[in-house]
Amino acid sequence: MKETCTETSDVLVCAEYTSQYIWPLCCVCKDLGIDLRLENPAQIKHSSGVQRGENDRSDARRIAAYAFRFQDKARLYKSAAGEHNEFAAAYKRTEYVCVG
């Protein structure tokens, strides 16, 4: 965001809800003040038709296209009271390795 001089208030992150795997993203977005939209993976897949040869890059593009196409129907994720603190504490206790 620094490279594009974008304010966090101008950013909307859209992701598929994937159970416990989404919580680190929820914590980061909350900490940075970035709006987050969580969607049902089946809804995104249904809206884009049949896809073959999927990978992370094509999934990201499909989610971005879905978010742009249906931006007028966006419902932002709001964590329940105390939920963020509970998951943030669990996330900090977990060691993650970045490969890349």
LOTI-387036 format. One record per residue: residue number from 1; z, y negated, x negated of N, C-alpha, C in turn. Coordinates in pm, whole numbers, plus 32768, in hexadecimal, padded with zeros to 4 digits. Example, Ala and Ser with C-alpha at 12.3 -4.5 7.8 and 13.67 -1.06 7.14 Angstrom:
REM LOTI-387036
<site><num>1</num><n_pz>830C</n_pz><n_py>8239</n_py><n_px>7AD9</n_px><ca_pz>830C</ca_pz><ca_py>81C2</ca_py><ca_px>7B32</ca_px><c_pz>830C</c_pz><c_py>814A</c_py><c_px>7AD8</c_px></site>
<site><num>2</num><n_pz>82C4</n_pz><n_py>80E1</n_py><n_px>7AFB</n_px><ca_pz>82CA</ca_pz><ca_py>806A</ca_py><ca_px>7AA9</ca_px><c_pz>8313</c_pz><c_py>7FFD</c_py><c_px>7AF6</c_px></site>
REM end
This chain:
REM LOTI-387036
<site><num>1</num><n_pz>8000</n_pz><n_py>8076</n_py><n_px>7FAE</n_px><ca_pz>8000</ca_pz><ca_py>8000</ca_py><ca_px>8000</ca_px><c_pz>8000</c_pz><c_py>7F83</c_py><c_px>7FA9</c_px></site>
<site><num>2</num><n_pz>803B</n_pz><n_py>7F8D</n_py><n_px>7F33</n_px><ca_pz>803A</ca_pz><ca_py>7F19</ca_py><ca_px>7EDA</ca_px><c_pz>7FAC</c_pz><c_py>7EF6</c_py><c_px>7EAF</c_px></site>
<site><num>3</num><n_pz>7F5A</n_pz><n_py>7F5D</n_py><n_px>7E98</n_px><ca_pz>7ED0</ca_pz><ca_py>7F46</ca_py><ca_px>7E6A</ca_px><c_pz>7E7D</c_pz><c_py>7EFC</c_py><c_px>7ED2</c_px></site>
<site><num>4</num><n_pz>7E98</n_pz><n_py>7F15</n_py><n_px>7F53</n_px><ca_pz>7E48</ca_pz><ca_py>7ED7</ca_py><ca_px>7FBD</ca_px><c_pz>7E90</c_pz><c_py>7E60</c_py><c_px>7FFD</c_px></site>
<site><num>5</num><n_pz>7F04</n_pz><n_py>7E3C</n_py><n_px>7FCA</n_px><ca_pz>7F55</ca_pz><ca_py>7DCE</ca_py><ca_px>8001</ca_px><c_pz>7F70</c_pz><c_py>7DE2</c_py><c_px>8096</c_px></site>
<site><num>6</num><n_pz>7F8E</n_pz><n_py>7E5C</n_py><n_px>80BB</n_px><ca_pz>7FA9</ca_pz><ca_py>7E7F</ca_py><ca_px>8146</ca_px><c_pz>803E</c_pz><c_py>7E7B</c_py><c_px>8160</c_px></site>
<site><num>7</num><n_pz>8065</n_pz><n_py>7E40</n_py><n_px>81CF</n_px><ca_pz>80F2</ca_pz><ca_py>7E3E</ca_py><ca_px>81F8</ca_px><c_pz>8112</c_pz><c_py>7EC0</c_py><c_px>8240</c_px></site>
<site><num>8</num><n_pz>818E</n_pz><n_py>7EED</n_py><n_px>8236</n_px><ca_pz>81B5</ca_pz><ca_py>7F68</ca_py><ca_px>827A</ca_px><c_pz>81A6</c_pz><c_py>7F5B</c_py><c_px>8312</c_px></site>
<site><num>9</num><n_pz>81B1</n_pz><n_py>7EE3</n_py><n_px>8347</n_px><ca_pz>81A2</ca_pz><ca_py>7ED0</ca_py><ca_px>83D7</ca_px><c_pz>8112</c_pz><c_py>7EE6</c_py><c_px>8405</c_px></site>
<site><num>10</num><n_pz>80B2</n_pz><n_py>7EE8</n_py><n_px>83A6</n_px><ca_pz>8025</ca_pz><ca_py>7EFE</ca_py><ca_px>83C6</ca_px><c_pz>7FFC</c_pz><c_py>7F90</c_py><c_px>83B8</c_px></site>
<site><num>11</num><n_pz>805B</n_pz><n_py>7FE6</n_py><n_px>8395</n_px><ca_pz>803B</ca_pz><ca_py>8072</ca_py><ca_px>8379</ca_px><c_pz>8072</c_pz><c_py>80CC</c_py><c_px>83E7</c_px></site>
<site><num>12</num><n_pz>801F</n_pz><n_py>812B</n_py><n_px>8410</n_px><ca_pz>8049</ca_pz><ca_py>8193</ca_py><ca_px>846E</ca_px><c_pz>8026</c_pz><c_py>8219</c_py><c_px>8430</c_px></site>
<site><num>13</num><n_pz>8088</n_pz><n_py>826D</n_py><n_px>841C</n_px><ca_pz>8073</ca_pz><ca_py>82F3</ca_py><ca_px>83E6</ca_px><c_pz>806C</c_pz><c_py>8353</c_py><c_px>845A</c_px></site>
<site><num>14</num><n_pz>8005</n_pz><n_py>83A5</n_py><n_px>845D</n_px><ca_pz>7FF7</ca_pz><ca_py>840C</ca_py><ca_px>84C4</ca_px><c_pz>7FF9</c_pz><c_py>8493</c_py><c_px>847F</c_px></site>
<site><num>15</num><n_pz>8048</n_pz><n_py>84F0</n_py><n_px>84B4</n_px><ca_pz>8053</ca_pz><ca_py>8575</ca_py><ca_px>8478</ca_px><c_pz>8065</c_pz><c_py>85DD</c_py><c_px>84E6</c_px></site>
<site><num>16</num><n_pz>8043</n_pz><n_py>8658</n_py><n_px>84C3</n_px><ca_pz>805C</ca_pz><ca_py>86C6</ca_py><ca_px>851F</ca_px><c_pz>80F0</c_pz><c_py>86EB</c_py><c_px>8516</c_px></site>
<site><num>17</num><n_pz>812E</n_pz><n_py>8706</n_py><n_px>8588</n_px><ca_pz>81B9</ca_pz><ca_py>8732</ca_py><ca_px>8588</ca_px><c_pz>81BC</c_pz><c_py>87C2</c_py><c_px>8558</c_px></site>
<site><num>18</num><n_pz>81FF</n_pz><n_py>87DB</n_py><n_px>84E9</n_px><ca_pz>8204</ca_pz><ca_py>8860</ca_py><ca_px>84AE</ca_px><c_pz>8293</c_pz><c_py>888B</c_py><c_px>8491</c_px></site>
<site><num>19</num><n_pz>82E8</n_pz><n_py>887E</n_py><n_px>84F4</n_px><ca_pz>8373</ca_pz><ca_py>88AC</ca_py><ca_px>84EC</ca_px><c_pz>83BC</c_pz><c_py>886A</c_py><c_px>8478</c_px></site>
<site><num>20</num><n_pz>8403</n_pz><n_py>88B7</n_py><n_px>8427</n_px><ca_pz>8456</ca_pz><ca_py>887C</ca_py><ca_px>83BF</ca_px><c_pz>8404</c_pz><c_py>883F</c_py><c_px>834E</c_px></site>
<site><num>21</num><n_pz>8385</n_pz><n_py>8860</n_py><n_px>8342</n_px><ca_pz>8333</ca_pz><ca_py>882D</ca_py><ca_px>82D4</ca_px><c_pz>8313</c_pz><c_py>8799</c_py><c_px>82E3</c_px></site>
<site><num>22</num><n_pz>8325</n_pz><n_py>8761</n_py><n_px>835A</n_px><ca_pz>8304</ca_pz><ca_py>86D6</ca_py><ca_px>8372</ca_px><c_pz>8378</c_pz><c_py>8678</c_py><c_px>8353</c_px></site>
<site><num>23</num><n_pz>83F0</n_pz><n_py>86AC</n_py><n_px>8345</n_px><ca_pz>8466</ca_pz><ca_py>8656</ca_py><ca_px>8335</ca_px><c_pz>8465</c_pz><c_py>85FF</c_py><c_px>82B9</c_px></site>
<site><num>24</num><n_pz>8434</n_pz><n_py>862E</n_py><n_px>8246</n_px><ca_pz>842D</ca_pz><ca_py>85D0</ca_py><ca_px>81D4</ca_px><c_pz>83D6</c_pz><c_py>8556</c_py><c_px>81F2</c_px></site>
<site><num>25</num><n_pz>8366</n_pz><n_py>856C</n_py><n_px>8238</n_px><ca_pz>8310</ca_pz><ca_py>84FC</ca_py><ca_px>825E</ca_px><c_pz>8358</c_pz><c_py>849F</c_py><c_px>82BF</c_px></site>
<site><num>26</num><n_pz>83A2</n_pz><n_py>84D8</n_py><n_px>831E</n_px><ca_pz>83F0</ca_pz><ca_py>8486</ca_py><ca_px>837D</ca_px><c_pz>8454</c_pz><c_py>842E</c_py><c_px>8332</c_px></site>
<site><num>27</num><n_pz>8498</n_pz><n_py>8468</n_py><n_px>82D1</n_px><ca_pz>84FD</ca_pz><ca_py>841D</ca_py><ca_px>8285</ca_px><c_pz>84BD</c_pz><c_py>83AC</c_py><c_px>8234</c_px></site>
<site><num>28</num><n_pz>844E</n_pz><n_py>83C9</n_py><n_px>81F2</n_px><ca_pz>840B</ca_pz><ca_py>8363</ca_py><ca_px>81A1</ca_px><c_pz>83D8</c_pz><c_py>82F1</c_py><c_px>81F8</c_px></site>
<site><num>29</num><n_pz>8399</n_pz><n_py>8313</n_py><n_px>8268</n_px><ca_pz>8366</ca_pz><ca_py>82AB</ca_py><ca_px>82C2</ca_px><c_pz>83D8</c_pz><c_py>8255</c_py><c_px>82F8</c_px></site>
<site><num>30</num><n_pz>8447</n_pz><n_py>8294</n_py><n_px>831C</n_px><ca_pz>84BA</ca_pz><ca_py>824A</ca_py><ca_px>834E</ca_px><c_pz>84F0</c_pz><c_py>81EC</c_py><c_px>82E2</c_px></site>
<site><num>31</num><n_pz>8500</n_pz><n_py>8220</n_py><n_px>8267</n_px><ca_pz>8535</ca_pz><ca_py>81D0</ca_py><ca_px>81F9</ca_px><c_pz>84DC</c_pz><c_py>8159</c_py><c_px>81D7</c_px></site>
<site><num>32</num><n_pz>8458</n_pz><n_py>816B</n_py><n_px>81E2</n_px><ca_pz>83F9</ca_pz><ca_py>8101</ca_py><ca_px>81BF</ca_px><c_pz>83D5</c_pz><c_py>80A7</c_py><c_px>8235</c_px></site>
<site><num>33</num><n_pz>8404</n_pz><n_py>80CB</n_py><n_px>82AC</n_px><ca_pz>83E4</ca_pz><ca_py>807B</ca_py><ca_px>8322</ca_px><c_pz>8355</c_pz><c_py>808B</c_py><c_px>8350</c_px></site>
<site><num>34</num><n_pz>831D</n_pz><n_py>8103</n_py><n_px>833D</n_px><ca_pz>8293</ca_pz><ca_py>811F</ca_py><ca_px>8365</ca_px><c_pz>8294</c_pz><c_py>816B</c_py><c_px>83E9</c_px></site>
<site><num>35</num><n_pz>823F</n_pz><n_py>8140</n_py><n_px>8447</n_px><ca_pz>8234</ca_pz><ca_py>8184</ca_py><ca_px>84C8</ca_px><c_pz>81F9</c_pz><c_py>820F</c_py><c_px>84B4</c_px></site>
<site><num>36</num><n_pz>8230</n_pz><n_py>8270</n_py><n_px>84FD</n_px><ca_pz>8206</ca_pz><ca_py>82FB</ca_py><ca_px>84F1</ca_px><c_pz>81E2</c_pz><c_py>8331</c_py><c_px>857B</c_px></site>
<site><num>37</num><n_pz>8172</n_pz><n_py>8374</n_py><n_px>8581</n_px><ca_pz>8143</ca_pz><ca_py>83B4</ca_py><ca_px>85FB</ca_px><c_pz>8137</c_pz><c_py>8449</c_py><c_px>85DE</c_px></site>
<site><num>38</num><n_pz>8183</n_pz><n_py>849B</n_py><n_px>8626</n_px><ca_pz>817B</ca_pz><ca_py>852C</ca_py><ca_px>8616</ca_px><c_pz>812F</c_pz><c_py>8566</c_py><c_px>868D</c_px></site>
<site><num>39</num><n_pz>80D0</n_pz><n_py>85BB</n_py><n_px>8670</n_px><ca_pz>807C</ca_pz><ca_py>85F6</ca_py><ca_px>86D8</ca_px><c_pz>8082</c_pz><c_py>868E</c_py><c_px>86D2</c_px></site>
<site><num>40</num><n_pz>806B</n_pz><n_py>86CC</n_py><n_px>8743</n_px><ca_pz>8063</ca_pz><ca_py>875D</ca_py><ca_px>874D</ca_px><c_pz>7FE3</c_pz><c_py>878A</c_py><c_px>8706</c_px></site>
<site><num>41</num><n_pz>7FEC</n_pz><n_py>87E8</n_py><n_px>86A6</n_px><ca_pz>7F75</ca_pz><ca_py>8815</ca_py><ca_px>865F</ca_px><c_pz>7F09</c_pz><c_py>884C</c_py><c_px>86BC</c_px></site>
<site><num>42</num><n_pz>7F31</n_pz><n_py>888F</n_py><n_px>8728</n_px><ca_pz>7ECE</ca_pz><ca_py>88C5</ca_py><ca_px>8787</ca_px><c_pz>7E81</c_pz><c_py>8854</c_py><c_px>87CC</c_px></site>
<site><num>43</num><n_pz>7EC4</n_pz><n_py>87E6</n_py><n_px>87E9</n_px><ca_pz>7E82</ca_pz><ca_py>8774</ca_py><ca_px>8828</ca_px><c_pz>7E18</c_pz><c_py>8739</c_py><c_px>87CC</c_px></site>
<site><num>44</num><n_pz>7E38</n_pz><n_py>872D</n_py><n_px>874C</n_px><ca_pz>7DD9</ca_pz><ca_py>86F6</ca_py><ca_px>86EC</ca_px><c_pz>7D63</c_pz><c_py>8755</c_py><c_px>86DC</c_px></site>
<site><num>45</num><n_pz>7D7F</n_pz><n_py>87D6</n_py><n_px>86D0</n_px><ca_pz>7D14</ca_pz><ca_py>883A</ca_py><ca_px>86C0</ca_px><c_pz>7CBB</c_pz><c_py>883C</c_py><c_px>873B</c_px></site>
<site><num>46</num><n_pz>7CF6</n_pz><n_py>8838</n_py><n_px>87B2</n_px><ca_pz>7CAA</ca_pz><ca_py>883B</ca_py><ca_px>882E</ca_px><c_pz>7C4E</c_pz><c_py>87C1</c_py><c_px>8839</c_px></site>
<site><num>47</num><n_pz>7C7E</n_pz><n_py>874E</n_py><n_px>880D</n_px><ca_pz>7C30</ca_pz><ca_py>86D3</ca_py><ca_px>881A</ca_px><c_pz>7BB8</c_pz><c_py>86CE</c_py><c_px>87BC</c_px></site>
<site><num>48</num><n_pz>7BBD</n_pz><n_py>871C</n_py><n_px>874F</n_px><ca_pz>7B51</ca_pz><ca_py>8716</ca_py><ca_px>86ED</ca_px><c_pz>7AF4</c_pz><c_py>878D</c_py><c_px>86F3</c_px></site>
<site><num>49</num><n_pz>7B09</n_pz><n_py>87E7</n_py><n_px>8751</n_px><ca_pz>7AB1</ca_pz><ca_py>885B</ca_py><ca_px>875E</ca_px><c_pz>7ACD</c_pz><c_py>88C4</c_py><c_px>86F5</c_px></site>
<site><num>50</num><n_pz>7A76</n_pz><n_py>8926</n_py><n_px>86EB</n_px><ca_pz>7A87</ca_pz><ca_py>8995</ca_py><ca_px>868F</ca_px><c_pz>7A67</c_pz><c_py>8966</c_py><c_px>8601</c_px></site>
<site><num>51</num><n_pz>7ABF</n_pz><n_py>8985</n_py><n_px>85A4</n_px><ca_pz>7AAD</ca_pz><ca_py>8960</ca_py><ca_px>8518</ca_px><c_pz>7AAB</c_pz><c_py>89DF</c_py><c_px>84C3</c_px></site>
<site><num>52</num><n_pz>7A50</n_pz><n_py>89E6</n_py><n_px>8464</n_px><ca_pz>7A49</ca_pz><ca_py>8A5A</ca_py><ca_px>840B</ca_px><c_pz>7A62</c_pz><c_py>8A2D</c_py><c_px>837B</c_px></site>
<site><num>53</num><n_pz>7A9A</n_pz><n_py>8A86</n_py><n_px>832B</n_px><ca_pz>7AAF</ca_pz><ca_py>8A68</ca_py><ca_px>829E</ca_px><c_pz>7B12</c_pz><c_py>89F7</c_py><c_px>8288</c_px></site>
<site><num>54</num><n_pz>7B7E</n_pz><n_py>89F8</n_py><n_px>82D3</n_px><ca_pz>7BE0</ca_pz><ca_py>898A</ca_py><ca_px>82CA</ca_px><c_pz>7C2E</c_pz><c_py>8990</c_py><c_px>8246</c_px></site>
<site><num>55</num><n_pz>7C51</n_pz><n_py>8919</n_py><n_px>8215</n_px><ca_pz>7CAA</ca_pz><ca_py>890B</ca_py><ca_px>81A3</ca_px><c_pz>7CFA</c_pz><c_py>888C</c_py><c_px>81B8</c_px></site>
<site><num>56</num><n_pz>7D52</n_pz><n_py>886A</n_py><n_px>815C</n_px><ca_pz>7DA8</ca_pz><ca_py>87F6</ca_py><ca_px>816D</ca_px><c_pz>7D58</c_pz><c_py>8774</c_py><c_px>817A</c_px></site>
<site><num>57</num><n_pz>7CEE</n_pz><n_py>8767</n_py><n_px>812E</n_px><ca_pz>7C9D</ca_pz><ca_py>86ED</ca_py><ca_px>8133</ca_px><c_pz>7C5A</c_pz><c_py>86DC</c_py><c_px>81BC</c_px></site>
<site><num>58</num><n_pz>7C1F</n_pz><n_py>8749</n_py><n_px>81EE</n_px><ca_pz>7BDD</ca_pz><ca_py>8740</ca_py><ca_px>8271</ca_px><c_pz>7C44</c_pz><c_py>872E</c_py><c_px>82E0</c_px></site>
<site><num>59</num><n_pz>7CBA</n_pz><n_py>876B</n_py><n_px>82D1</n_px><ca_pz>7D26</ca_pz><ca_py>8756</ca_py><ca_px>8332</ca_px><c_pz>7D50</c_pz><c_py>86C4</c_py><c_px>8336</c_px></site>
<site><num>60</num><n_pz>7D60</n_pz><n_py>8686</n_py><n_px>82C1</n_px><ca_pz>7D88</ca_pz><ca_py>85FA</ca_py><ca_px>82BA</ca_px><c_pz>7D20</c_pz><c_py>85A0</c_py><c_px>82FD</c_px></site>
<site><num>61</num><n_pz>7CA2</n_pz><n_py>85BC</n_py><n_px>82E5</n_px><ca_pz>7C37</ca_pz><ca_py>856D</ca_py><ca_px>8324</ca_px><c_pz>7C36</c_pz><c_py>8580</c_py><c_px>83BB</c_px></site>
<site><num>62</num><n_pz>7C4C</n_pz><n_py>85FA</n_py><n_px>83E7</n_px><ca_pz>7C4F</ca_pz><ca_py>8618</ca_py><ca_px>8477</ca_px><c_pz>7CC3</c_pz><c_py>85D0</c_py><c_px>84BB</c_px></site>
<site><num>63</num><n_pz>7D37</n_pz><n_py>85CF</n_py><n_px>847B</n_px><ca_pz>7DAC</ca_pz><ca_py>858A</ca_py><ca_px>84B2</ca_px><c_pz>7D94</c_pz><c_py>84F3</c_py><c_px>84B5</c_px></site>
<site><num>64</num><n_pz>7D59</n_pz><n_py>84BD</n_py><n_px>844B</n_px><ca_pz>7D3C</ca_pz><ca_py>842D</ca_py><ca_px>8446</ca_px><c_pz>7CD8</c_pz><c_py>8407</c_py><c_px>84B4</c_px></site>
<site><num>65</num><n_pz>7C72</n_pz><n_py>8459</n_py><n_px>84C8</n_px><ca_pz>7C0F</ca_pz><ca_py>843C</ca_py><ca_px>8530</ca_px><c_pz>7C50</c_pz><c_py>8442</c_py><c_px>85BA</c_px></site>
<site><num>66</num><n_pz>7CA8</n_pz><n_py>84A4</n_py><n_px>85CE</n_px><ca_pz>7CF0</ca_pz><ca_py>84B0</ca_py><ca_px>864D</ca_px><c_pz>7D47</c_pz><c_py>8434</c_py><c_px>8664</c_px></site>
<site><num>67</num><n_pz>7D90</n_pz><n_py>840B</n_py><n_px>85FE</n_px><ca_pz>7DEA</ca_pz><ca_py>8398</ca_py><ca_px>860B</ca_px><c_pz>7D9C</c_pz><c_py>8319</c_py><c_px>862B</c_px></site>
<site><num>68</num><n_pz>7D29</n_pz><n_py>8309</n_py><n_px>85EB</n_px><ca_pz>7CD7</ca_pz><ca_py>8291</ca_py><ca_px>8605</ca_px><c_pz>7C9C</c_pz><c_py>8295</c_py><c_px>8691</c_px></site>
<site><num>69</num><n_pz>7C69</n_pz><n_py>8308</n_py><n_px>86B6</n_px><ca_pz>7C28</ca_pz><ca_py>8316</ca_py><ca_px>873A</ca_px><c_pz>7C8A</c_pz><c_py>8301</c_py><c_px>87AD</c_px></site>
<site><num>70</num><n_pz>7D04</n_pz><n_py>8331</n_py><n_px>879D</n_px><ca_pz>7D66</ca_pz><ca_py>8329</ca_py><ca_px>8809</ca_px><c_pz>7DD8</c_pz><c_py>82C9</c_py><c_px>87E8</c_px></site>
<site><num>71</num><n_pz>7DBB</n_pz><n_py>8260</n_py><n_px>879B</n_px><ca_pz>7E24</ca_pz><ca_py>8202</ca_py><ca_px>8775</ca_px><c_pz>7E62</c_pz><c_py>81BB</c_py><c_px>87EC</c_px></site>
<site><num>72</num><n_pz>7E17</n_pz><n_py>81AD</n_py><n_px>8859</n_px><ca_pz>7E4D</ca_pz><ca_py>816B</ca_py><ca_px>88D0</ca_px><c_pz>7EB5</c_pz><c_py>81C2</c_py><c_px>8918</c_px></site>
<site><num>73</num><n_pz>7EB8</n_pz><n_py>8243</n_py><n_px>88F8</n_px><ca_pz>7F17</ca_pz><ca_py>829F</ca_py><ca_px>8937</ca_px><c_pz>7F8A</c_pz><c_py>82C4</c_py><c_px>88DA</c_px></site>
<site><num>74</num><n_pz>7F95</n_pz><n_py>827F</n_py><n_px>886A</n_px><ca_pz>7FFA</ca_pz><ca_py>82A1</ca_py><ca_px>8805</ca_px><c_pz>8087</c_pz><c_py>828D</c_py><c_px>883D</c_px></site>
<site><num>75</num><n_pz>80D9</n_pz><n_py>82F2</n_py><n_px>8826</n_px><ca_pz>8168</ca_pz><ca_py>82E9</ca_py><ca_px>8844</ca_px><c_pz>81B1</c_pz><c_py>82FD</c_py><c_px>87C0</c_px></site>
<site><num>76</num><n_pz>81FA</n_pz><n_py>8297</n_py><n_px>8797</n_px><ca_pz>823D</ca_pz><ca_py>829C</ca_py><ca_px>8715</ca_px><c_pz>82B6</c_pz><c_py>82F7</c_py><c_px>8719</c_px></site>
<site><num>77</num><n_pz>82CD</n_pz><n_py>8339</n_py><n_px>86A9</n_px><ca_pz>8340</ca_pz><ca_py>8391</ca_py><ca_px>869A</ca_px><c_pz>83BE</c_pz><c_py>833D</c_py><c_px>8684</c_px></site>
<site><num>78</num><n_pz>8425</n_pz><n_py>835A</n_py><n_px>86CD</n_px><ca_pz>84A8</ca_pz><ca_py>831A</ca_py><ca_px>86BA</ca_px><c_pz>850F</c_pz><c_py>8389</c_py><c_px>86AA</c_px></site>
<site><num>79</num><n_pz>8556</n_pz><n_py>8387</n_py><n_px>863B</n_px><ca_pz>85BA</ca_pz><ca_py>83EE</ca_py><ca_px>8622</ca_px><c_pz>8635</c_pz><c_py>83D5</c_py><c_px>8678</c_px></site>
<site><num>80</num><n_pz>8677</n_pz><n_py>8441</n_py><n_px>869B</n_px><ca_pz>86F3</ca_pz><ca_py>8437</ca_py><ca_px>86E8</ca_px><c_pz>8760</c_pz><c_py>83FD</c_py><c_px>8690</c_px></site>
<site><num>81</num><n_pz>87C5</n_pz><n_py>83C4</n_py><n_px>86CE</n_px><ca_pz>8833</ca_pz><ca_py>8388</ca_py><ca_px>8682</ca_px><c_pz>8871</c_pz><c_py>83EF</c_py><c_px>8624</c_px></site>
<site><num>82</num><n_pz>8878</n_pz><n_py>83CE</n_py><n_px>85A5</n_px><ca_pz>88B4</ca_pz><ca_py>8425</ca_py><ca_px>8541</ca_px><c_pz>8856</c_pz><c_py>848F</c_py><c_px>850A</c_px></site>
<site><num>83</num><n_pz>87E7</n_pz><n_py>84A7</n_py><n_px>854D</n_px><ca_pz>878A</ca_pz><ca_py>850E</ca_py><ca_px>8520</ca_px><c_pz>8752</c_pz><c_py>84EE</c_py><c_px>8496</c_px></site>
<site><num>84</num><n_pz>872E</n_pz><n_py>8471</n_py><n_px>8480</n_px><ca_pz>86F5</ca_pz><ca_py>8449</ca_py><ca_px>83FF</ca_px><c_pz>8757</c_pz><c_py>8462</c_py><c_px>838E</c_px></site>
<site><num>85</num><n_pz>87D4</n_pz><n_py>843E</n_py><n_px>83A1</n_px><ca_pz>8839</ca_pz><ca_py>8451</ca_py><ca_px>8338</ca_px><c_pz>884C</c_pz><c_py>84E4</c_py><c_px>8317</c_px></site>
<site><num>86</num><n_pz>884B</n_pz><n_py>8539</n_py><n_px>837E</n_px><ca_pz>885E</ca_pz><ca_py>85C8</ca_py><ca_px>836B</ca_px><c_pz>87EA</c_pz><c_py>8603</c_py><c_px>831A</c_px></site>
<site><num>87</num><n_pz>8770</n_pz><n_py>85E1</n_py><n_px>833E</n_px><ca_pz>86FD</ca_pz><ca_py>8616</ca_py><ca_px>82F7</ca_px><c_pz>86ED</c_pz><c_py>85D8</c_py><c_px>826D</c_px></site>
<site><num>88</num><n_pz>870E</n_pz><n_py>855A</n_py><n_px>825E</n_px><ca_pz>8707</ca_pz><ca_py>8519</ca_py><ca_px>81DC</ca_px><c_pz>8767</c_pz><c_py>855C</c_py><c_px>817A</c_px></site>
<site><num>89</num><n_pz>87DF</n_pz><n_py>857C</n_py><n_px>81A9</n_px><ca_pz>8840</ca_pz><ca_py>85BF</ca_py><ca_px>8153</ca_px><c_pz>880F</c_pz><c_py>864A</c_py><c_px>812B</c_px></site>
<site><num>90</num><n_pz>87D4</n_pz><n_py>8693</n_py><n_px>818A</n_px><ca_pz>879F</ca_pz><ca_py>8718</ca_py><ca_px>816C</ca_px><c_pz>872A</c_pz><c_py>870E</c_py><c_px>810C</c_px></site>
<site><num>91</num><n_pz>86D5</n_pz><n_py>86AA</n_py><n_px>811E</n_px><ca_pz>8661</ca_pz><ca_py>8696</ca_py><ca_px>80C8</ca_px><c_pz>868B</c_pz><c_py>8677</c_py><c_px>8039</c_px></site>
<site><num>92</num><n_pz>86F2</n_pz><n_py>8625</n_py><n_px>8029</n_px><ca_pz>8721</ca_pz><ca_py>8601</ca_py><ca_px>7FA3</ca_px><c_pz>875F</c_pz><c_py>8676</c_py><c_px>7F5B</c_px></site>
<site><num>93</num><n_pz>8794</n_pz><n_py>86D9</n_py><n_px>7FA7</n_px><ca_pz>87D0</ca_pz><ca_py>874F</ca_py><ca_px>7F69</ca_px><c_pz>8765</c_pz><c_py>87B3</c_py><c_px>7F3D</c_px></site>
<site><num>94</num><n_pz>86E9</n_pz><n_py>87A1</n_py><n_px>7F6B</n_px><ca_pz>867E</ca_pz><ca_py>87FE</ca_py><ca_px>7F4F</ca_px><c_pz>862B</c_pz><c_py>87CA</c_py><c_px>7EDB</c_px></site>
<site><num>95</num><n_pz>860A</n_pz><n_py>8823</n_py><n_px>7E7F</n_px><ca_pz>85B8</ca_pz><ca_py>87FC</ca_py><ca_px>7E0D</ca_px><c_pz>8527</c_pz><c_py>881D</c_py><c_px>7E2E</c_px></site>
<site><num>96</num><n_pz>84D1</n_pz><n_py>87B8</n_py><n_px>7E26</n_px><ca_pz>8443</ca_pz><ca_py>87CB</ca_py><ca_px>7E41</ca_px><c_pz>83F6</c_pz><c_py>87BA</c_py><c_px>7DC0</c_px></site>
<site><num>97</num><n_pz>838F</n_pz><n_py>880B</n_py><n_px>7DB0</n_px><ca_pz>8339</ca_pz><ca_py>8804</ca_py><ca_px>7D3B</ca_px><c_pz>82B0</c_pz><c_py>87D4</c_py><c_px>7D6B</c_px></site>
<site><num>98</num><n_pz>827E</n_pz><n_py>8769</n_py><n_px>7D2D</n_px><ca_pz>81FA</ca_pz><ca_py>8735</ca_py><ca_px>7D4F</ca_px><c_pz>8194</c_pz><c_py>8772</c_py><c_px>7CF1</c_px></site>
<site><num>99</num><n_pz>812D</n_pz><n_py>87AB</n_py><n_px>7D2A</n_px><ca_pz>80C2</ca_pz><ca_py>87E6</ca_py><ca_px>7CDC</ca_px><c_pz>8047</c_pz><c_py>8790</c_py><c_px>7CF0</c_px></site>
<site><num>100</num><n_pz>800A</n_pz><n_py>8765</n_py><n_px>7C86</n_px><ca_pz>7F93</ca_pz><ca_py>8713</ca_py><ca_px>7C9D</ca_px><c_pz>7F5C</c_pz><c_py>86D7</c_py><c_px>7C27</c_px></site>
REM end
